[in-house]
Amino acid sequence: MSPLLEVELLGHRYQEKQVLDGVSFSLDPGEIGCILGPSGCGKTTALRLIAGFESPSAGRIRLDGKTISEPGMAVPPDQRNVAMVFQDYALFPHLSVEKNIGFGLSRLPRAERETRVRRMLDLVGLSARAHAYPHELSGGQQQRVALARALAPGARLLLLDEPFSNLDVDLREKLALEVRDILKHENVTALMVTHDQHEAFAMADWVGVMHKGHIQQWDTAYNLYHRPVNRFVADFVGQGVFLTGTVLNDHMVEIELGVLHGTLPTDCDATGCEQCVHDCLVDVLIRPDDIVHDDDSLLLADVEKKAFRGAEFLYTLKLPSGQRALSLVPSHHNHAIGEKIGIKLAVDHVVAFRRD
C-alpha cells in the first residue's frame, strides 16, 4: 500500500528563525496521525504547510503520490483535496447546522447536496439539531458540526488543529474517541496536532513527538511510553522519574530498588567504551506503574505526597537515598503522608540513558 500523505525532510523558516528542520513522516490511507508537542515546537506550522497556507523552505509534501508543495512550487489550498477543522471551529453563526455542513457542497445538485448533509448529520449524531444555530449548541456539538462540514466534500485528507482545546478537560478524551470512530467508519486519513497526550493517544494510530522543529519519534503510543528513543520523549510522554543506575553487564542495570534486566541504552553502548559495559552510570526511567505496593516487601518508602484519582492514588515516594519515585496504588490503600509503605519493582521495559 502506498502512503496517502508523505512528508519528506520538511523545513520552514520565519526570517532568521528555523521553525521546522528535516520533518519526515507518512500516513497510509485510513490512518490517523498526530503531531504532539509543547507550544512553539512547530506542530501547527507543519499543519499549515500541508494545508497550503504557507510554503516550505525545504523538503517536499506528497498527496496520493503527487507533489503538492516544495520550495518554488505549491498547489493552492483549494486544489489540494484537503479539509481542515480549525481550533475555534470557524462555524458561520448566521447559518443553521445543516447549512453550515452544506456550505462546501454548493456545486452539487440540490437533491445530492441534501442527501449528503443528512448523511453527515446522522454520522455525527446531530440529525435532531439540523435547524439549530451554533450558539444554541454545546462545545462538543459545535466540534461535531465542524467535523461534519469538513468531511462533507469528501476530501482525501483531513487536518485538525487542536480540535478539542476549547472543550472541558473531562470531555476531550471522550470526544477524541468518538471522532476516531467516525473517521475510521468513513476510512478518512487524518492528521491532528495537539499538546495533549491523552487526546493524541485516544485518537491516533501514529504519534510524532515534536521538539524544537524536529520529530523526535514517530511511533505508536505504546512505544512512545514504553520505548522512548531519547530523554525528551521519555520525559514528555506520561509521568515518571529518573533514578540513578549502574550498569552491571550488557543485560543488567542496578538501581536503588533492585536489579533490572534488559538491554543497554544505545547512547551508552554505542560509544564502545569499556566503562559502558561495567560500572557506567545511567539514568533509568521509572514509571508510576513500575512500582507496586506490597505490604510484605522489606523495601520501604515514605509517602511524601498523594493525589486521589478515583480508582487510584498517585503517591510520591521518598526512597531511603532521598531519591523520589512515583507509584500508582489502588485507592483502597489509603496511606497517610509520612507513612512508610512496602514496595516492589514490576518493570517490563528498561529505559535508560547515559548520564550527562
C-alpha positions as CSV (number, residue, x, y, z in Angstrom):
1,M,0.0,0.0,0.0
2,S,1.4,3.4,-1.0
3,P,1.2,6.2,1.6
4,L,-1.5,8.8,1.0
5,L,0.5,11.5,2.8
6,E,4.3,11.8,2.6
7,V,6.2,14.5,4.3
8,E,9.9,14.4,3.4
9,L,12.6,16.5,5.2
10,L,10.3,19.4,5.5
11,G,11.8,22.7,6.6
12,H,10.4,26.2,7.2
13,R,11.9,29.5,8.4
14,Y,10.4,32.7,9.7
15,Q,13.0,35.3,8.8
16,E,16.1,34.1,10.7
17,K,14.3,31.5,12.9
18,Q,14.3,27.9,11.8
19,V,10.8,26.6,12.8
20,L,10.9,23.2,11.2
21,D,14.0,21.2,10.2
22,G,14.0,17.8,8.5
23,V,10.5,16.7,9.4
24,S,9.6,13.4,7.8
25,F,6.6,11.0,8.3
26,S,3.9,9.3,6.2
27,L,0.3,8.1,6.6
28,D,-1.3,5.2,4.7
29,P,-5.0,5.6,3.6
30,G,-7.3,5.4,6.5
31,E,-4.6,6.0,9.1
32,I,-4.9,8.8,11.8
33,G,-1.7,10.5,12.7
34,C,-0.9,13.1,15.4
35,I,1.9,15.6,15.9
36,L,2.3,16.0,19.7
37,G,4.4,18.7,21.3
38,P,4.6,21.7,23.6
39,S,3.6,25.2,22.4
40,G,6.0,26.7,20.0
41,C,7.6,23.4,18.8
42,G,6.4,23.9,15.2
43,K,3.5,21.5,15.0
44,T,0.9,24.0,13.8
45,T,3.4,25.3,11.2
46,A,3.7,21.7,9.8
47,L,-0.1,21.5,9.6
48,R,-0.3,24.9,7.8
49,L,2.3,23.8,5.3
50,I,0.4,20.6,4.5
51,A,-2.8,22.6,4.1
52,G,-1.1,25.0,1.7
53,F,-1.4,28.2,3.8
54,E,2.4,28.5,3.8
55,S,5.2,27.3,1.6
56,P,8.2,25.2,2.8
57,S,11.8,26.4,2.6
58,A,13.0,22.8,2.2
59,G,11.6,19.4,1.6
60,R,8.5,18.0,-0.1
61,I,4.9,17.1,0.6
62,R,3.1,14.5,-1.5
63,L,-0.5,13.6,-1.5
64,D,-1.6,10.4,-3.4
65,G,1.9,10.2,-4.9
66,K,1.7,13.8,-6.3
67,T,3.9,16.6,-5.1
68,I,1.7,19.4,-3.7
69,S,4.4,21.5,-2.1
70,E,8.1,22.1,-2.3
71,P,10.4,25.2,-2.5
72,G,9.3,27.2,-5.5
73,M,6.1,25.1,-6.1
74,A,2.8,24.9,-4.2
75,V,-0.6,23.7,-5.2
76,P,-3.2,26.2,-4.0
77,P,-5.1,25.2,-0.8
78,D,-8.5,24.8,-2.6
79,Q,-7.0,22.5,-5.1
80,R,-5.3,20.0,-2.7
81,N,-8.4,18.0,-1.8
82,V,-7.5,18.7,1.9
83,A,-10.1,19.7,4.5
84,M,-9.3,21.4,7.8
85,V,-11.0,21.6,11.2
86,F,-9.8,24.8,13.0
87,Q,-9.2,25.3,16.7
88,D,-12.2,27.6,17.0
89,Y,-14.4,25.5,14.6
90,A,-15.0,28.6,12.4
91,L,-18.7,27.9,12.1
92,F,-20.9,30.6,10.4
93,P,-23.1,32.0,13.3
94,H,-25.9,33.1,10.9
95,L,-26.3,29.7,9.3
96,S,-28.1,26.6,10.8
97,V,-26.3,23.4,11.5
98,E,-27.4,21.8,8.2
99,K,-26.5,24.9,6.2
100,N,-23.0,25.0,7.8
101,I,-22.5,21.4,6.8
102,G,-23.7,22.0,3.3
103,F,-21.7,25.2,2.8
104,G,-18.9,23.5,0.8
105,L,-21.4,21.5,-1.4
106,S,-22.8,24.3,-3.5
107,R,-21.6,22.8,-6.7
108,L,-23.7,19.6,-6.2
109,P,-27.3,19.3,-7.4
110,R,-29.8,20.2,-4.7
111,A,-31.0,16.6,-4.1
112,E,-27.5,15.2,-3.9
113,R,-26.4,18.0,-1.5
114,E,-29.4,17.4,0.8
115,T,-28.7,13.7,0.9
116,R,-25.1,14.3,1.7
117,V,-26.0,16.7,4.5
118,R,-28.5,14.3,6.0
119,R,-25.8,11.5,6.0
120,M,-23.3,13.8,7.7
121,L,-25.9,14.8,10.3
122,D,-26.6,11.2,11.0
123,L,-22.9,10.3,11.1
124,V,-22.2,12.8,13.9
125,G,-25.4,12.2,15.7
126,L,-26.9,15.7,15.2
127,S,-30.0,14.9,13.0
128,A,-32.3,16.3,15.7
129,R,-30.3,19.6,15.7
130,A,-30.3,20.3,12.0
131,H,-32.1,23.6,12.3
132,A,-30.3,24.9,15.4
133,Y,-27.7,27.6,15.2
134,P,-24.1,27.4,16.5
135,H,-24.8,29.5,19.6
136,E,-27.5,27.0,20.6
137,L,-25.1,24.1,20.7
138,S,-22.7,22.8,23.3
139,G,-18.9,22.9,22.6
140,G,-18.9,19.2,21.8
141,Q,-21.8,19.6,19.4
142,Q,-20.1,22.6,17.6
143,Q,-17.0,20.5,17.2
144,R,-19.0,17.7,15.6
145,V,-20.6,20.2,13.2
146,A,-17.2,21.4,12.2
147,L,-16.1,17.8,11.6
148,A,-19.2,17.1,9.5
149,R,-18.6,20.2,7.4
150,A,-15.0,19.2,6.8
151,L,-16.0,15.6,5.9
152,A,-18.9,16.5,3.6
153,P,-17.0,17.3,0.4
154,G,-15.1,14.0,0.6
155,A,-11.6,15.4,0.9
156,R,-8.7,12.8,0.7
157,L,-7.0,14.2,3.9
158,L,-8.5,15.8,7.0
159,L,-6.3,18.2,9.1
160,L,-7.3,19.0,12.7
161,D,-5.7,21.9,14.6
162,E,-6.0,21.4,18.4
163,P,-9.6,20.3,17.8
164,F,-10.6,19.7,21.4
165,S,-8.7,22.6,23.1
166,N,-11.9,24.6,23.7
167,L,-13.6,21.8,25.5
168,D,-13.7,20.8,29.1
169,V,-10.9,18.5,30.1
170,D,-13.3,15.7,31.0
171,L,-14.9,15.9,27.6
172,R,-11.8,15.9,25.5
173,E,-10.7,12.3,25.6
174,K,-14.3,11.1,25.3
175,L,-14.9,13.2,22.2
176,A,-11.5,12.2,20.7
177,L,-12.6,8.5,20.9
178,E,-15.9,9.5,19.2
179,V,-14.2,11.4,16.4
180,R,-11.8,8.5,15.9
181,D,-14.8,6.1,15.5
182,I,-16.3,8.5,12.9
183,L,-13.1,8.8,10.9
184,K,-12.5,5.0,10.9
185,H,-16.1,4.4,9.8
186,E,-15.5,6.7,6.9
187,N,-12.0,5.4,6.2
188,V,-10.7,9.0,6.3
189,T,-7.0,9.7,6.5
190,A,-6.4,12.4,9.1
191,L,-3.6,14.4,10.8
192,M,-4.1,16.2,14.1
193,V,-1.8,18.5,16.1
194,T,-2.2,18.8,19.9
195,H,-0.2,19.4,23.1
196,D,-2.4,17.0,25.0
197,Q,-1.1,13.4,25.0
198,H,-4.4,12.0,26.2
199,E,-6.1,13.3,23.1
200,A,-3.3,12.1,20.9
201,F,-3.3,8.6,22.4
202,A,-7.1,8.3,22.2
203,M,-7.3,9.5,18.6
204,A,-4.2,8.5,16.6
205,D,-2.7,5.3,15.2
206,W,0.7,7.1,14.9
207,V,2.0,9.9,17.1
208,G,5.0,12.1,16.4
209,V,6.6,13.8,19.3
210,M,7.9,17.2,18.2
211,H,10.5,19.3,19.9
212,K,12.2,22.5,18.5
213,G,11.1,21.8,15.0
214,H,12.2,18.1,14.9
215,I,10.1,15.0,15.2
216,Q,11.9,13.1,17.9
217,Q,10.0,9.9,17.5
218,W,7.1,8.8,15.1
219,D,5.6,5.7,16.7
220,T,2.7,4.0,18.3
221,A,1.5,5.4,21.7
222,Y,2.6,2.2,23.4
223,N,6.2,2.5,22.1
224,L,6.4,6.2,22.9
225,Y,5.5,5.4,26.5
226,H,7.5,2.2,27.0
227,R,10.3,2.6,24.4
228,P,11.1,6.3,24.1
229,V,14.2,6.9,21.8
230,N,15.6,9.8,23.8
231,R,15.4,11.6,27.1
232,F,13.0,14.3,25.8
233,V,10.4,11.8,24.7
234,A,10.8,9.8,27.9
235,D,10.2,13.0,29.9
236,F,7.4,14.5,27.8
237,V,5.2,11.4,27.4
238,G,3.5,10.1,30.5
239,Q,4.8,10.5,34.0
240,G,7.9,9.2,35.6
241,V,11.2,9.9,37.3
242,F,14.9,9.1,36.5
243,L,16.7,7.1,39.1
244,T,20.5,6.7,39.1
245,G,21.6,3.2,37.9
246,T,24.9,1.4,37.5
247,V,25.5,-1.0,34.6
248,L,26.4,-4.5,35.8
249,N,26.7,-6.1,32.3
250,D,25.1,-5.9,28.9
251,H,21.8,-7.1,30.2
252,M,21.6,-5.8,33.8
253,V,21.3,-2.4,35.5
254,E,21.2,-1.9,39.2
255,I,19.2,0.9,40.8
256,E,18.4,1.6,44.4
257,L,15.2,-0.6,44.2
258,G,17.0,-3.6,42.8
259,V,18.5,-5.1,39.6
260,L,16.7,-4.6,36.3
261,H,17.2,-7.0,33.4
262,G,17.2,-5.6,29.9
263,T,19.5,-4.2,27.2
264,L,21.9,-1.3,27.5
265,P,20.8,2.1,26.2
266,T,22.2,2.7,22.8
267,D,23.6,6.1,23.6
268,C,25.8,4.4,26.2
269,D,26.6,1.2,24.3
270,A,27.4,3.0,21.0
271,T,30.5,4.7,22.5
272,G,32.3,1.4,22.6
273,C,33.9,2.4,26.0
274,E,34.6,-0.4,28.4
275,Q,33.1,1.6,31.3
276,C,29.8,1.4,29.5
277,V,29.8,-2.4,29.9
278,H,30.5,-2.2,33.6
279,D,30.1,0.5,36.2
280,C,28.7,3.1,33.8
281,L,26.3,5.4,35.5
282,V,22.9,5.7,33.7
283,D,19.6,7.4,34.4
284,V,16.8,4.8,34.5
285,L,13.2,5.9,33.7
286,I,10.8,4.5,36.3
287,R,7.0,5.0,35.6
288,P,4.3,5.1,38.3
289,D,3.1,1.6,37.1
290,D,6.7,0.2,37.6
291,I,6.4,0.4,41.4
292,V,3.8,-1.8,43.0
293,H,2.5,-1.5,46.6
294,D,3.4,-4.7,48.6
295,D,2.7,-4.9,52.3
296,D,5.1,-7.9,52.6
297,S,8.0,-6.2,51.0
298,L,11.1,-5.4,53.0
299,L,11.8,-2.4,50.8
300,L,10.1,0.6,52.3
301,A,9.5,4.2,51.1
302,D,8.0,7.2,52.7
303,V,4.7,8.7,51.4
304,E,5.7,12.3,50.7
305,K,2.7,13.4,48.6
306,K,-0.6,11.8,47.4
307,A,-3.1,12.7,44.7
308,F,-6.5,11.0,44.7
309,R,-7.6,9.9,41.2
310,G,-10.7,7.9,42.0
311,A,-9.7,4.3,41.3
312,E,-6.1,5.1,42.3
313,F,-3.8,7.2,44.4
314,L,-0.7,8.7,42.7
315,Y,1.9,8.6,45.5
316,T,5.2,10.5,45.5
317,L,7.6,8.3,47.4
318,K,10.8,9.2,49.1
319,L,13.3,6.4,48.9
320,P,16.0,5.7,51.5
321,S,18.6,7.5,49.5
322,G,16.5,10.6,49.2
323,Q,15.6,10.0,45.6
324,R,11.9,10.2,44.7
325,A,9.7,8.0,42.7
326,L,6.0,7.8,41.7
327,S,3.6,4.9,42.3
328,L,0.0,4.2,41.2
329,V,-1.8,2.4,44.0
330,P,-5.4,1.2,44.1
331,S,-7.3,3.8,46.1
332,H,-8.5,1.4,48.8
333,H,-4.8,1.5,50.0
334,N,-5.2,5.0,51.6
335,H,-1.9,5.7,53.3
336,A,-1.1,8.9,55.2
337,I,1.6,11.3,54.3
338,G,4.7,10.4,56.2
339,E,3.7,6.7,56.5
340,K,6.1,4.1,55.3
341,I,4.8,1.6,52.7
342,G,6.2,-1.6,51.2
343,I,7.0,-1.5,47.5
344,K,8.5,-3.8,44.8
345,L,9.6,-3.4,41.2
346,A,7.4,-4.5,38.3
347,V,9.4,-3.3,35.4
348,D,8.8,-4.8,32.0
349,H,10.7,-2.3,29.8
350,V,14.0,-1.0,30.9
351,V,14.6,2.5,29.6
352,A,17.9,4.1,30.5
353,F,20.2,6.9,29.2
354,R,23.8,7.5,29.8
355,R,24.3,10.3,32.4
356,D,25.5,13.6,31.0
